[in-house]
């Protein structure tokens, strides 16, 4: 199976999940939308959980990779914090992410409570070297860059998933994002 066909199948799964949610989407639905046989889909994914894991990995890493990080600029605490908040903002408005949160939030629980997912690992693999480069340039405080990246990712989970629960009484989600940016910037500063 070519990468293009694989993406076509993931696109079909995405469309179905956007239409009816994950619980009501079957591999048969994906095959129908992709205009292929069920066996074609079953050869690629034995079940919807496996397909969904691939879809979420593709979707979330695409969102994060789309956040501009100019290669000619050294990674400073401000730039890293701004990039993280931009990625959070982009993820929070992503249609698939919104649909999962609205209809099937339990899909995210294993990645918050039990294990690190591939998209989380991909984010760490993007963030850790940026932190290390900022440290080497003297912009970011010392410490294990992997530990800093993991801590940032853990705290970003809260803003990504729960900011709406803390908004109200004169504080909106933009205020929370600005404060998170300031906290990250100060926490990374040398």
Secondary structure as GFF3:
##gff-version 3
##sequence-region A 1 190
A	DSSP	alpha_helix	3	20	.	.	.	ID=ss1
A	DSSP	alpha_helix	27	34	.	.	.	ID=ss2
A	DSSP	alpha_helix	38	44	.	.	.	ID=ss3
A	DSSP	alpha_helix	48	65	.	.	.	ID=ss4
A	DSSP	alpha_helix	77	93	.	.	.	ID=ss5
A	DSSP	alpha_helix	95	103	.	.	.	ID=ss6
A	DSSP	alpha_helix	106	109	.	.	.	ID=ss7
A	DSSP	pi_helix	110	114	.	.	.	ID=ss8
A	DSSP	alpha_helix	118	136	.	.	.	ID=ss9
A	DSSP	alpha_helix	145	166	.	.	.	ID=ss10
A	DSSP	alpha_helix	173	188	.	.	.	ID=ss11
###
